[in-house]
Amino acid sequence: MSILTIRLPDNTTDRLKSMARSRGLSVNKLVEEMSAQALAAWDTENRFRTLASQGDAQKAMDILDRLGSQTTGN
């Protein structure tokens, strides 16, 4: 486990303390949970970007065209 010291404006610190208290958490645990959520979102974004870079746009459009014709009965 690492120790990280960050500087925040007093107002932000007060708001984080209030938020943590309202959730029954320590500020440390609140920041840990918020960090985990932010990292999960970042990982998801990177995964989609990687998949998109490997995709074939024309093939995707062909599949969508086939799906569209199946739903319209063409």
Phi, psi and omega in degrees: 000143180249156173253130182235124177257126179235153177254127179230151173300149181305319181298319178295317178300314179299319181292321177296319177298316179297316179297314180299315179301317182294336179261001180070033182238162168280160176300321179303311181294321178300312180295323176299314180294318180294323177295318179298319178295317180296318179293323177297318178296318180295317178299318180296314178301314179297322179297315179294321178297319178296314179298319180296322181290339181263355185280167177243107185300319181295319178297318178297318179295321177299318178296316179297321177298317179296318179296320179297320181288333178289325182279337180265352178084012179278000000 
